[in-house]
Structure formats: C-alpha cells, structure tokens
Amino acid sequence: MRGASEWAINEYNGNYDILPYRKDPEGSQAWVADNEHKTQFPAGTTRDHVIERMIKIIQAAAASK
C-alpha cells in the first residue's frame, strides 16, 4: 500500500519498545524491522506512556506526508 507505515509495540518482561518496519531494501514486498529507529523505554514505563508516544509517532508521520 503506497504511503503505509508499520510499527509494532513489543513488551518483554514489563519493558516496552516501539519498532518501526520499512519495505525490504532488497526489493521484496516484505516489511522488515528497522532496528536503527527502535524506541526503547526504561523499565517501569507505563503502558499508557508507550501508547501516548505511539500516537505522537503516528501523528508526526501523517503530518509529514
């Protein structure tokens, strides 16, 4: 889909990260993890804070299109 973006919110033992995905630079139609732009949160970060940050990321991406 043109202009689409893909992110994942992951939780491991109470620690969260937001991982963006991008189109495979090798040319396939797959989405691949973009670990260079991963947002990691410190231990103890609340789920609400992670969601608020994800909303800001989505809004920034929409504004830049």
Long-range contacts (C-beta under 8 A, 24 or more apart in sequence): 3-65, 5-58, 5-61, 6-31, 7-54, 7-57, 7-58, 9-50, 9-51, 9-54, 11-47, 14-43, 14-44, 15-40, 15-41, 15-42, 15-43, 15-45, 16-40, 16-41, 16-45, 16-47, 16-50, 17-41, 18-50, 18-53, 18-54, 18-57
